[in-house]
Amino acid sequence: QVALEESGGGPVQAGGSLRLSCEISGPVINIYAMAWYRQAPGKQREKVASITAGGSTDYSEIAKGRFTIAQDDTKKNMYLQMDNLNPEDTAVYYCAAGINVFTMRYWGQGTQVSVSS
């Protein structure tokens, strides 16, 4: 059974940085892409960044230039380096995995990121 677990969230001041991690446990079968999403209070969940098994990355406008997505060689660990954070980045961040960047089948429970001004 596949499970995803995020870590690395927490409080940070505006302008600061955080590095989120996502670990996949269980058989990595039919998982060819992973992504980070976030959901702020009262808002819909939105995609932050994605990465394929081949290493191709894609970023939303909110993430370009500030966030970096990466994965390790095992493809069981994914990271999101977030720099120059601002209060609008406050949200629960979720990692997801699936067969492609448009079809995420597995989701983590989320990790809270809180940015204070």
Phi, psi and omega per residue, in radians:
Q1 nan 2.291 -3.107
V2 -1.491 2.353 3.068
A3 -2.394 2.525 3.097
L4 -2.062 2.418 3.129
E5 -2.348 2.146 3.105
E6 -1.608 2.711 3.024
S7 -2.691 2.884 3.052
G8 1.831 -0.102 3.105
G9 -1.293 3.027 3.113
G10 2.686 -3.000 3.115
P11 -1.456 2.546 3.102
V12 -2.688 2.632 3.099
Q13 -1.491 2.697 3.107
A14 -0.947 2.391 -3.087
G15 1.602 -0.199 -3.116
G16 -1.483 -3.049 -3.075
S17 -2.303 2.675 3.006
L18 -2.484 2.654 3.053
R19 -2.150 1.983 3.100
L20 -1.569 2.560 3.088
S21 -2.191 2.626 3.083
C22 -2.386 2.186 3.139
E23 -1.987 2.302 3.063
I24 -1.698 2.279 3.018
S25 -2.038 2.621 -3.096
G26 1.717 3.124 -3.085
P27 -1.199 2.222 3.129
V28 -1.581 1.305 -3.123
I29 -1.963 2.352 -3.132
N30 1.025 0.567 3.008
I31 -2.015 1.918 -3.088
Y32 -2.125 0.030 3.108
A33 -2.703 2.639 3.073
M34 -2.382 2.795 -3.093
A35 -2.696 2.815 2.979
W36 -1.955 2.354 3.025
Y37 -2.151 2.886 3.032
R38 -2.544 2.714 3.094
Q39 -2.432 2.043 3.095
A40 -1.559 2.743 3.139
P41 -0.956 2.231 3.102
G42 1.346 0.102 -3.117
K43 -2.134 2.832 3.095
Q44 -1.338 2.728 3.073
R45 -1.165 2.417 -3.137
E46 -2.320 2.598 3.122
K47 -1.350 2.420 3.122
V48 -1.774 -0.884 -3.110
A49 -2.836 2.763 3.108
S50 -2.441 2.802 3.118
I51 -2.576 2.391 3.114
T52 -1.617 2.948 3.100
A53 -1.056 -0.478 3.122
G54 -1.430 -0.110 3.086
G55 1.719 0.024 3.098
S56 -1.249 2.334 -3.094
T57 -2.051 2.717 3.082
D58 -2.547 2.447 -3.091
Y59 -2.210 2.523 3.002
S60 -1.322 2.925 -3.122
E61 -1.082 -0.553 -3.111
I62 -1.210 -0.351 -3.039
A63 -1.809 -0.412 -3.065
K64 -0.992 2.249 3.098
G65 1.484 -0.208 -3.117
R66 -2.137 -0.562 -3.078
F67 -1.956 2.607 3.082
T68 -2.333 2.191 3.112
I69 -1.725 2.516 -3.138
A70 -2.684 2.850 3.072
Q71 -2.462 2.782 3.121
D72 -1.601 3.100 -3.051
D73 -1.169 -0.421 3.137
T74 -1.332 -0.276 -3.064
K75 1.109 0.312 3.099
K76 -1.888 -0.028 3.101
N77 -2.321 2.276 -3.141
M78 -2.208 2.639 -3.063
Y79 -2.341 2.716 3.001
L80 -2.371 1.879 3.056
Q81 -1.509 2.124 -3.093
M82 -2.057 2.079 -3.129
D83 -2.050 2.797 3.109
N84 0.895 0.873 -3.113
L85 -1.201 2.604 3.070
N86 -2.301 2.880 -3.076
P87 -0.980 -0.463 3.121
E88 -1.219 -0.201 3.086
D89 -1.487 -0.069 3.097
T90 -1.093 2.151 -3.069
A91 -3.092 2.962 2.914
V92 -1.549 2.219 -3.119
Y93 -1.802 2.271 -3.110
Y94 -2.041 2.469 2.941
C95 -1.756 2.639 -3.091
A96 -2.500 2.715 3.138
A97 -2.492 2.569 -3.132
G98 -2.934 -2.904 -3.065
I99 -1.401 -0.413 3.042
N100 -2.728 3.080 -3.032
V101 -1.209 -0.204 -3.140
F102 -1.769 -0.203 -3.053
T103 -2.242 1.651 3.122
M104 -1.707 2.152 -3.077
R105 -1.759 -0.554 -3.052
Y106 -2.042 2.444 -3.091
W107 -2.320 2.547 3.006
G108 -1.501 3.121 -3.111
Q109 -1.470 -0.265 3.095
G110 1.726 2.666 3.055
T111 -2.340 2.358 -3.045
Q112 -1.427 2.306 3.003
V113 -2.056 2.171 -3.124
S114 -2.185 2.049 -3.103
V115 -1.914 2.123 -3.133
S116 -1.784 2.607 -3.123
S117 -1.547 nan nan
